[in-house]
Amino acid sequence: MTAFRVCLILFIISPLVGQPARQDAKALSAQAHQALAEGKYKEAIPLYQQLIKIHPELPGLKMNLGMAYYLAGQYRKSILPLESAVRAGQPEFLPASMFLGSSYVLTGQSGKAVPLLERYLKQKPDDPRAREALADAFLSLGRRSQSAEQYRKLAQLEPSSTKAWYQLGKAYEALAGEAFDHLQQAAADSEYLLALIADSRVVRQQYRSAFFFYRKALEKNPRMRGIHVALSRVYKATGHADWAAAEEQKEIELGLPDCRAEKLVCDFLEGRMLDVVQAAQPLKTAEGYYWMSQAYNQLAVDSFSRLAALPDCPELHQLRAEVHENQGEYLEAAKEWRKLLDLSPQNPAARRSLALSLFLAKDYQAAKALVDGFLKQEPGSPHWNYLAGEIFLAEERAGEALPFLLKCVSMEPDFLPARASLGRTYLALQQAAKAIPHLQRAIESDSDGNVHYQLARAYQTTGNAERARVALQKYQEIQKKNQEENARLEQEAEIRAPY
């Protein structure tokens, strides 16, 4: 949450004016107000506490105490005095509502924050800090559409706010995902779903797969808008400029859309993305969900473009890191997380993400240094114990991996990747009998046959030849099925000339 220091002086009141207060109370009041105005919030707190003992009937003192707690980062302690000031209901104490709402958000009580901040914004609609707090509240409650609306208003109030553009883009991404999910439920075999799947493959630079799904969409609906253009982009990305031109010509041959019958298409082509969303939402059809997802994705792109145009900031590096992660480029993601940490060294979420990216990039030593630090802070974390165990296991140090994986499984018994890793650890330690129950639990997550293979080894080592044979046969079946499926997809997804 952004600091409120800019508008602080406007909020300071003089609660002792007109009171026959003792000289020491007046002196305390002056010291407290000065400390608050100068940003010495921790110094202001005991001064206001003393003043409240002298004048417990003055809610303005409680508002200032709550503000001092808030600005000192003591959000939970700010709540009681701010609640008291809000209950007073006096117009001059309106700022207490904003600080209280923000405190609720920052202490995980967003449900209580929303009505308070909404009432405040009716009187102060141009207050960016309150707008930001309300957007954060909706985000934490999973109310993405409402959070997007508030971040959009925040971006209008503060066009240079990197947080506003980043969070607005992420909200639009999430809303596009929701539209995709609705489409999948409503029309799982439609050309619209196939087209969106193809779009997602393009984002990951999986052009062969994208080509396959775009072609499938055209087979279902040869006149579907935008697919020929999408195919042309795939052709260009794979070095087939002549084929791309042919696809673009086919899009032209479809003719201009009839805006009375194809309003969503026209609004989209004219860049009226919010109009697309508004018109598509009540339809609840496959076409509506498709264009809603496309519009939200474009709104996300626009938001991220605005972010990229701003001076270097943590949010931009976070966005780039997330893109690299989605594309499986973990070393590049790690570079971006490091750049983020150069700008924001105390960002714990970025350090966690850096550790995971380094692990996935197989830079185990660098990952281990971070994981060790997290384990000191959170020794009971299943996540960090799992990663520590995986790092040791990858380095063939099974004995050192064992206690971490055991701890992870004890805390998360249904975490199947940890079960599989624990089974491999026991096998490496030549304790096959102990490996078997963990590998048996992990079988349901076995997509490539590796767990069945490890289980076959364990059965063989413990003298159970028949079970070893069955497990090995299942491993071979999974392998064969995957190979056949990959071969089929390779053939179907071969990028061919237009037809």
C-alpha positions as semicolon CSV with decimal commas, in nm:
position;residue;x (nm);y (nm);z (nm)
1;M;0,000;0,000;0,000
2;T;0,139;0,341;-0,093
3;A;0,223;0,577;0,192
4;F;-0,023;0,852;0,284
5;R;0,238;1,108;0,384
6;V;0,149;1,347;0,101
7;C;-0,193;1,430;0,241
8;L;-0,108;1,392;0,608
9;I;-0,103;1,759;0,704
10;L;-0,463;1,797;0,588
11;F;-0,569;1,528;0,832
12;I;-0,403;1,662;1,144
13;I;-0,654;1,823;1,376
14;S;-0,617;2,022;1,693
15;P;-0,845;1,843;1,934
16;L;-0,752;2,061;2,229
17;V;-0,863;2,389;2,075
18;G;-1,125;2,550;2,297
19;Q;-1,056;2,310;2,583
20;P;-0,940;2,434;2,924
21;A;-0,651;2,191;2,899
22;R;-0,351;2,198;3,125
23;Q;-0,025;2,334;2,986
24;D;0,134;1,990;2,974
25;A;-0,152;1,860;2,756
26;K;-0,104;2,149;2,515
27;A;0,266;2,079;2,497
28;L;0,203;1,710;2,438
29;S;-0,043;1,796;2,162
30;A;0,208;2,018;1,986
31;Q;0,481;1,751;2,013
32;A;0,248;1,478;1,885
33;H;0,128;1,680;1,588
34;Q;0,483;1,780;1,498
35;A;0,606;1,420;1,516
36;L;0,318;1,306;1,296
37;A;0,375;1,586;1,044
38;E;0,750;1,511;1,025
39;G;0,695;1,140;0,966
40;K;0,821;1,038;1,309
41;Y;0,530;0,800;1,357
42;K;0,678;0,579;1,627
43;E;0,755;0,887;1,834
44;A;0,401;1,016;1,786
45;I;0,236;0,698;1,918
46;P;0,322;0,730;2,292
47;L;0,246;1,101;2,281
48;Y;-0,107;1,039;2,152
49;Q;-0,151;0,758;2,404
50;Q;-0,077;1,002;2,683
51;L;-0,313;1,261;2,536
52;I;-0,595;1,007;2,518
53;K;-0,551;0,933;2,887
54;I;-0,596;1,302;2,956
55;H;-0,883;1,353;2,707
56;P;-1,046;1,013;2,640
57;E;-1,361;1,189;2,515
58;L;-1,190;1,331;2,202
59;P;-1,221;1,094;1,900
60;G;-0,985;1,315;1,697
61;L;-0,697;1,204;1,919
62;K;-0,788;0,843;1,853
63;M;-0,793;0,907;1,480
64;N;-0,444;1,054;1,496
65;L;-0,322;0,764;1,709
66;G;-0,465;0,520;1,458
67;M;-0,298;0,709;1,174
68;A;0,034;0,703;1,359
69;Y;0,005;0,327;1,410
70;Y;-0,085;0,278;1,044
71;L;0,197;0,490;0,909
72;A;0,441;0,311;1,139
73;G;0,334;-0,016;0,979
74;Q;0,148;-0,139;1,287
75;Y;-0,177;-0,208;1,106
76;R;-0,347;-0,431;1,363
77;K;-0,288;-0,179;1,640
78;S;-0,432;0,098;1,425
79;I;-0,774;-0,067;1,403
80;L;-0,922;-0,004;1,750
81;P;-0,853;0,372;1,767
82;L;-0,961;0,420;1,407
83;E;-1,284;0,227;1,468
84;S;-1,354;0,459;1,760
85;A;-1,299;0,765;1,540
86;V;-1,524;0,626;1,265
87;R;-1,804;0,555;1,514
88;A;-1,798;0,922;1,613
89;G;-1,946;0,992;1,270
90;Q;-1,820;1,350;1,245
91;P;-1,736;1,482;0,896
92;E;-1,389;1,600;1,000
93;F;-1,300;1,241;1,090
94;L;-1,370;1,110;0,740
95;P;-0,999;1,025;0,682
96;A;-1,027;0,766;0,959
97;S;-1,251;0,560;0,729
98;M;-0,980;0,543;0,464
99;F;-0,707;0,445;0,707
100;L;-0,934;0,191;0,877
101;G;-1,036;0,038;0,546
102;S;-0,673;0,012;0,444
103;S;-0,584;-0,148;0,777
104;Y;-0,859;-0,405;0,730
105;V;-0,719;-0,495;0,387
106;L;-0,363;-0,525;0,514
107;T;-0,471;-0,750;0,802
108;G;-0,677;-0,989;0,593
109;Q;-1,020;-0,841;0,670
110;S;-1,109;-0,719;0,322
111;G;-1,477;-0,805;0,364
112;K;-1,501;-0,541;0,637
113;A;-1,301;-0,293;0,430
114;V;-1,521;-0,286;0,119
115;P;-1,834;-0,107;0,253
116;L;-1,620;0,136;0,450
117;L;-1,405;0,232;0,149
118;E;-1,705;0,249;-0,085
119;R;-1,878;0,497;0,147
120;Y;-1,561;0,701;0,173
121;L;-1,514;0,712;-0,206
122;K;-1,866;0,841;-0,258
123;Q;-1,748;1,157;-0,082
124;K;-1,387;1,150;-0,205
125;P;-1,398;0,980;-0,549
126;D;-1,062;1,121;-0,658
127;D;-0,862;0,986;-0,364
128;P;-0,612;0,745;-0,525
129;R;-0,507;0,583;-0,198
130;A;-0,861;0,486;-0,108
131;R;-0,918;0,367;-0,466
132;E;-0,606;0,151;-0,440
133;A;-0,716;0,006;-0,106
134;L;-1,060;-0,083;-0,247
135;A;-0,900;-0,243;-0,554
136;D;-0,672;-0,448;-0,327
137;A;-0,971;-0,550;-0,117
138;F;-1,166;-0,678;-0,418
139;L;-0,853;-0,858;-0,543
140;S;-0,803;-1,042;-0,214
141;L;-1,171;-1,142;-0,215
142;G;-1,140;-1,287;-0,566
143;R;-1,385;-1,031;-0,709
144;R;-1,178;-0,976;-1,022
145;S;-1,422;-0,773;-1,227
146;Q;-1,466;-0,522;-0,945
147;S;-1,093;-0,511;-0,874
148;A;-1,028;-0,441;-1,244
149;E;-1,277;-0,153;-1,234
150;Q;-1,101;0,001;-0,934
151;Y;-0,750;-0,044;-1,074
152;R;-0,871;0,111;-1,399
153;K;-0,997;0,416;-1,207
154;L;-0,670;0,426;-1,012
155;A;-0,474;0,424;-1,340
156;Q;-0,687;0,715;-1,462
157;L;-0,616;0,908;-1,142
158;E;-0,246;0,820;-1,146
159;P;-0,129;0,727;-1,498
160;S;0,225;0,681;-1,368
161;S;0,123;0,419;-1,112
162;T;0,312;0,102;-1,202
163;K;0,109;-0,098;-0,954
164;A;-0,219;0,013;-1,111
165;W;-0,118;-0,093;-1,464
166;Y;0,036;-0,422;-1,348
167;Q;-0,259;-0,525;-1,134
168;L;-0,507;-0,409;-1,398
169;G;-0,334;-0,629;-1,655
170;K;-0,329;-0,927;-1,418
171;A;-0,698;-0,876;-1,339
172;Y;-0,782;-0,875;-1,710
173;E;-0,573;-1,190;-1,759
174;A;-0,767;-1,362;-1,484
175;L;-1,100;-1,250;-1,631
176;A;-0,993;-1,386;-1,970
177;G;-0,921;-1,716;-1,797
178;E;-1,266;-1,715;-1,636
179;A;-1,427;-1,660;-1,977
180;F;-1,222;-1,950;-2,114
181;D;-1,342;-2,175;-1,831
182;H;-1,704;-2,081;-1,899
183;L;-1,652;-2,155;-2,269
184;Q;-1,501;-2,493;-2,189
185;Q;-1,804;-2,582;-1,977
186;A;-2,054;-2,452;-2,232
187;A;-1,900;-2,580;-2,558
188;A;-1,597;-2,803;-2,507
189;D;-1,595;-2,916;-2,872
190;S;-1,652;-2,576;-3,033
191;E;-1,431;-2,390;-3,278
192;Y;-1,418;-2,106;-3,024
193;L;-1,246;-2,320;-2,761
194;L;-1,004;-2,460;-3,020
195;A;-0,911;-2,107;-3,125
196;L;-0,843;-1,997;-2,767
197;I;-0,629;-2,305;-2,706
198;A;-0,432;-2,214;-3,018
199;D;-0,388;-1,858;-2,888
200;S;-0,243;-1,993;-2,564
201;R;0,006;-2,204;-2,760
202;V;0,122;-1,898;-2,953
203;V;0,191;-1,718;-2,624
204;R;0,417;-2,010;-2,527
205;Q;0,576;-2,005;-2,875
206;Q;0,444;-2,357;-2,940
207;Y;0,371;-2,282;-3,304
208;R;0,318;-2,635;-3,430
209;S;0,055;-2,697;-3,165
210;A;-0,107;-2,359;-3,236
211;F;-0,120;-2,438;-3,607
212;F;-0,293;-2,768;-3,532
213;F;-0,568;-2,608;-3,321
214;Y;-0,625;-2,314;-3,558
215;R;-0,673;-2,561;-3,844
216;K;-0,918;-2,763;-3,633
217;A;-1,115;-2,446;-3,560
218;L;-1,135;-2,365;-3,932
219;E;-1,253;-2,717;-4,010
220;K;-1,550;-2,654;-3,780
221;N;-1,619;-2,302;-3,904
222;P;-1,440;-2,193;-4,224
223;R;-1,578;-1,839;-4,190
224;M;-1,463;-1,781;-3,833
225;R;-1,326;-1,430;-3,797
226;G;-0,959;-1,376;-3,717
227;I;-0,831;-1,733;-3,759
228;H;-0,668;-1,672;-4,098
229;V;-0,490;-1,371;-3,948
230;A;-0,378;-1,585;-3,654
231;L;-0,247;-1,850;-3,893
232;S;-0,057;-1,584;-4,086
233;R;0,122;-1,490;-3,762
234;V;0,218;-1,853;-3,707
235;Y;0,352;-1,873;-4,063
236;K;0,557;-1,556;-4,014
237;A;0,698;-1,683;-3,685
238;T;0,809;-2,005;-3,855
239;G;0,960;-1,846;-4,166
240;H;0,676;-1,886;-4,419
241;A;0,602;-1,530;-4,529
242;D;0,446;-1,640;-4,859
243;W;0,200;-1,870;-4,683
244;A;0,122;-1,589;-4,436
245;A;0,021;-1,361;-4,722
246;A;-0,214;-1,629;-4,856
247;E;-0,389;-1,656;-4,518
248;E;-0,425;-1,280;-4,492
249;Q;-0,590;-1,278;-4,835
250;K;-0,837;-1,540;-4,716
251;E;-0,931;-1,317;-4,423
252;I;-0,994;-1,031;-4,666
253;E;-1,211;-1,257;-4,879
254;L;-1,447;-1,309;-4,582
255;G;-1,553;-0,948;-4,634
256;L;-1,635;-0,681;-4,381
257;P;-1,851;-0,791;-4,088
258;D;-2,216;-0,693;-4,073
259;C;-2,211;-0,489;-3,755
260;R;-2,580;-0,548;-3,689
261;A;-2,533;-0,925;-3,689
262;E;-2,169;-0,930;-3,570
263;K;-2,160;-0,651;-3,314
264;L;-1,897;-0,824;-3,099
265;V;-1,665;-0,857;-3,397
266;C;-1,709;-0,494;-3,497
267;D;-1,655;-0,364;-3,144
268;F;-1,341;-0,577;-3,116
269;L;-1,200;-0,462;-3,449
270;E;-1,270;-0,099;-3,357
271;G;-1,084;-0,145;-3,026
272;R;-1,391;-0,103;-2,804
273;M;-1,291;-0,382;-2,569
274;L;-1,502;-0,279;-2,272
275;D;-1,803;-0,260;-2,505
276;V;-1,726;-0,616;-2,616
277;V;-1,725;-0,733;-2,256
278;Q;-2,047;-0,549;-2,171
279;A;-2,229;-0,691;-2,475
280;A;-2,093;-1,044;-2,437
281;Q;-2,154;-1,096;-2,065
282;P;-2,534;-1,142;-2,077
283;L;-2,522;-1,373;-2,382
284;K;-2,374;-1,675;-2,202
285;T;-2,302;-1,837;-2,539
286;A;-1,985;-1,993;-2,681
287;E;-1,938;-1,696;-2,912
288;G;-1,991;-1,451;-2,626
289;Y;-1,738;-1,620;-2,400
290;Y;-1,490;-1,635;-2,688
291;W;-1,504;-1,263;-2,764
292;M;-1,508;-1,178;-2,395
293;S;-1,186;-1,373;-2,347
294;Q;-1,031;-1,208;-2,652
295;A;-1,130;-0,862;-2,531
296;Y;-0,996;-0,918;-2,181
297;N;-0,669;-1,050;-2,325
298;Q;-0,635;-0,739;-2,539
299;L;-0,710;-0,517;-2,240
300;A;-0,436;-0,700;-2,050
301;V;-0,193;-0,642;-2,337
302;D;-0,282;-0,273;-2,344
303;S;-0,230;-0,242;-1,967
304;F;0,106;-0,415;-1,978
305;S;0,209;-0,193;-2,270
306;R;0,134;0,112;-2,056
307;L;0,342;-0,042;-1,778
308;A;0,634;-0,104;-2,017
309;A;0,627;0,262;-2,125
310;L;0,689;0,382;-1,768
311;P;1,037;0,418;-1,609
312;D;1,209;0,102;-1,487
313;C;1,010;-0,051;-1,200
314;P;0,970;-0,378;-1,005
315;E;0,633;-0,454;-1,163
316;L;0,781;-0,458;-1,514
317;H;1,049;-0,709;-1,416
318;Q;0,787;-0,919;-1,240
319;L;0,580;-0,925;-1,557
320;R;0,880;-1,024;-1,769
321;A;0,977;-1,295;-1,522
322;E;0,625;-1,439;-1,532
323;V;0,630;-1,443;-1,914
324;H;0,963;-1,629;-1,915
325;E;0,830;-1,879;-1,661
326;N;0,522;-1,947;-1,875
327;Q;0,753;-2,020;-2,167
328;G;0,977;-2,249;-1,960
329;E;1,270;-2,006;-1,978
330;Y;1,367;-2,030;-1,613
331;L;1,717;-1,882;-1,632
332;E;1,575;-1,575;-1,806
333;A;1,304;-1,558;-1,541
334;A;1,570;-1,570;-1,269
335;K;1,750;-1,274;-1,429
336;E;1,430;-1,071;-1,414
337;W;1,362;-1,166;-1,053
338;R;1,716;-1,049;-0,968
339;K;1,656;-0,718;-1,145
340;L;1,335;-0,678;-0,945
341;L;1,526;-0,742;-0,623
342;D;1,785;-0,481;-0,720
343;L;1,501;-0,229;-0,720
344;S;1,311;-0,378;-0,427
345;P;1,555;-0,574;-0,205
346;Q;1,300;-0,644;0,069
347;N;1,045;-0,813;-0,160
348;P;0,996;-1,161;-0,007
349;A;0,766;-1,286;-0,286
350;A;1,032;-1,208;-0,547
351;R;1,296;-1,396;-0,349
352;R;1,066;-1,700;-0,330
353;S;1,003;-1,684;-0,702
354;L;1,374;-1,649;-0,770
355;A;1,444;-1,962;-0,567
356;L;1,185;-2,160;-0,763
357;S;1,310;-2,033;-1,101
358;L;1,669;-2,125;-1,012
359;F;1,556;-2,471;-0,903
360;L;1,362;-2,529;-1,225
361;A;1,663;-2,402;-1,421
362;K;1,871;-2,667;-1,237
363;D;2,099;-2,408;-1,081
364;Y;2,086;-2,602;-0,759
365;Q;2,361;-2,425;-0,568
366;A;2,210;-2,082;-0,618
367;A;1,864;-2,216;-0,536
368;K;1,990;-2,392;-0,224
369;A;2,136;-2,070;-0,080
370;L;1,791;-1,911;-0,096
371;V;1,602;-2,219;0,019
372;D;1,829;-2,252;0,324
373;G;1,743;-1,895;0,420
374;F;1,370;-1,959;0,387
375;L;1,397;-2,275;0,593
376;K;1,552;-2,077;0,877
377;Q;1,251;-1,843;0,867
378;E;0,990;-2,115;0,805
379;P;1,129;-2,451;0,924
380;G;0,782;-2,604;0,913
381;S;0,709;-2,513;0,550
382;P;0,627;-2,820;0,336
383;H;0,719;-2,622;0,025
384;W;1,072;-2,534;0,131
385;N;1,138;-2,876;0,281
386;Y;1,031;-3,033;-0,048
387;L;1,259;-2,809;-0,253
388;A;1,551;-2,870;-0,017
389;G;1,499;-3,245;-0,051
390;E;1,468;-3,223;-0,430
391;I;1,793;-3,026;-0,455
392;F;1,984;-3,286;-0,252
393;L;1,824;-3,565;-0,453
394;A;1,919;-3,400;-0,783
395;E;2,277;-3,381;-0,659
396;E;2,267;-3,753;-0,568
397;R;2,285;-3,680;-0,194
398;A;1,994;-3,898;-0,091
399;G;2,092;-3,921;0,274
400;E;2,071;-3,544;0,308
401;A;1,746;-3,530;0,110
402;L;1,568;-3,784;0,333
403;P;1,487;-3,573;0,644
404;F;1,350;-3,286;0,437
405;L;1,124;-3,510;0,227
406;L;1,006;-3,699;0,535
407;K;0,912;-3,369;0,700
408;C;0,728;-3,253;0,388
409;V;0,526;-3,577;0,363
410;S;0,445;-3,571;0,734
411;M;0,290;-3,226;0,693
412;E;0,134;-3,281;0,345
413;P;0,056;-3,656;0,317
414;D;-0,130;-3,613;-0,014
415;F;0,146;-3,418;-0,189
416;L;0,224;-3,686;-0,447
417;P;0,542;-3,537;-0,600
418;A;0,700;-3,551;-0,254
419;R;0,583;-3,912;-0,215
420;A;0,748;-4,003;-0,547
421;S;1,070;-3,827;-0,449
422;L;1,073;-3,997;-0,110
423;G;1,036;-4,333;-0,282
424;R;1,332;-4,254;-0,510
425;T;1,532;-4,145;-0,205
426;Y;1,474;-4,474;-0,024
427;L;1,571;-4,665;-0,339
428;A;1,894;-4,465;-0,363
429;L;1,962;-4,553;0,001
430;Q;1,898;-4,924;-0,080
431;Q;1,588;-4,933;0,141
432;A;1,347;-5,063;-0,121
433;A;1,088;-5,190;0,127
434;K;1,045;-4,838;0,265
435;A;1,019;-4,697;-0,088
436;I;0,723;-4,913;-0,191
437;P;0,434;-4,754;0,005
438;H;0,536;-4,404;-0,106
439;L;0,566;-4,506;-0,472
440;Q;0,229;-4,682;-0,452
441;R;0,070;-4,359;-0,324
442;A;0,232;-4,159;-0,605
443;I;0,114;-4,385;-0,890
444;E;-0,197;-4,179;-0,969
445;S;0,024;-3,884;-1,065
446;D;0,244;-4,093;-1,297
447;S;0,210;-3,934;-1,641
448;D;0,536;-4,058;-1,793
449;G;0,567;-4,402;-1,633
450;N;0,865;-4,315;-1,414
451;V;0,688;-4,397;-1,085
452;H;0,590;-4,740;-1,219
453;Y;0,950;-4,796;-1,325
454;Q;1,080;-4,706;-0,979
455;L;0,815;-4,927;-0,820
456;A;0,921;-5,218;-1,044
457;R;1,278;-5,173;-0,920
458;A;1,161;-5,171;-0,559
459;Y;0,952;-5,486;-0,606
460;Q;1,241;-5,660;-0,783
461;T;1,484;-5,571;-0,504
462;T;1,248;-5,705;-0,235
463;G;1,200;-6,034;-0,424
464;N;0,844;-5,977;-0,550
465;A;0,901;-6,073;-0,913
466;E;0,535;-6,085;-1,017
467;R;0,455;-5,735;-0,892
468;A;0,777;-5,612;-1,050
469;R;0,667;-5,760;-1,383
470;V;0,322;-5,596;-1,365
471;A;0,468;-5,256;-1,272
472;L;0,728;-5,277;-1,548
473;Q;0,461;-5,373;-1,801
474;K;0,253;-5,072;-1,698
475;Y;0,560;-4,851;-1,736
476;Q;0,613;-4,982;-2,089
477;E;0,247;-4,929;-2,177
478;I;0,258;-4,567;-2,060
479;Q;0,579;-4,509;-2,252
480;K;0,439;-4,662;-2,570
481;K;0,114;-4,467;-2,544
482;N;0,302;-4,139;-2,493
483;Q;0,533;-4,211;-2,788
484;E;0,240;-4,291;-3,016
485;E;0,053;-3,981;-2,905
486;N;0,360;-3,762;-2,958
487;A;0,413;-3,910;-3,303
488;R;0,047;-3,850;-3,392
489;L;0,061;-3,491;-3,271
490;E;0,388;-3,433;-3,457
491;Q;0,227;-3,550;-3,777
492;E;-0,098;-3,360;-3,726
493;A;0,076;-3,044;-3,612
494;E;0,321;-3,027;-3,901
495;I;0,306;-2,676;-4,037
496;R;0,183;-2,711;-4,393
497;A;0,088;-2,474;-4,672
498;P;-0,260;-2,317;-4,674
499;Y;-0,538;-2,505;-4,846
